[in-house]
Amino acid sequence: MKDAMEYIGCAFVPIGTGASDRVITTTRMLNTNVMHATPSYALYLAEYAKKRGINPAELGFKKITVGAELGGGIPSVRKQIQDDYNAILTEGLGNSDTAPVFWGM
């Protein structure tokens, strides 16, 4: 995924667990407009920002893609993330979601 993103001109900025301050700083510094995360981290980051007096919508994400766990397809979770960030949310499917469909055919 990283190589494909860079191929089309994206800046891929991987930031691991426990670095939410770095996410906020980097997002602002690079004028980031897309975030890919687990639904639980998107919710956590919004609360983390609010506790520091930052409106999550001011981070500038226009689109958030989530995956790797349940949440993006749950209407209340989806609405909360979209409302917090004022962004469009999409849920991605991975091997564990699609492989059984293909292998079961």
URBEL-V537409 format. One record per backbone hydrogen bond with DSSP energy under -1.0 kcal/mol. CO is the residue of the C=O (numbers start at 1). NH is the residue of the N-H. Records with the same first field share a line. If there is no record, write none. Layout:
CO->NH  NH
//
This chain:
1->5
2->6
3->7
4->8
5->10
6->9
16->19
19->23
20->24
21->25
22->26
23->27
24->28
25->29
26->30
27->32
33->62  63
35->65
37->67
38->42
39->43
40->44
41->45
42->46
43->47
44->48
45->49
46->50
47->51
49->52  54
50->53
55->58
56->59
57->60
62->88
63->35
64->90
65->37
66->92
71->74
74->78
75->79
76->80
77->81
78->82
79->83
80->84
81->85
82->86  87
88->64
90->66
94->97  98
95->99
98->102
99->103
100->104
102->105
//
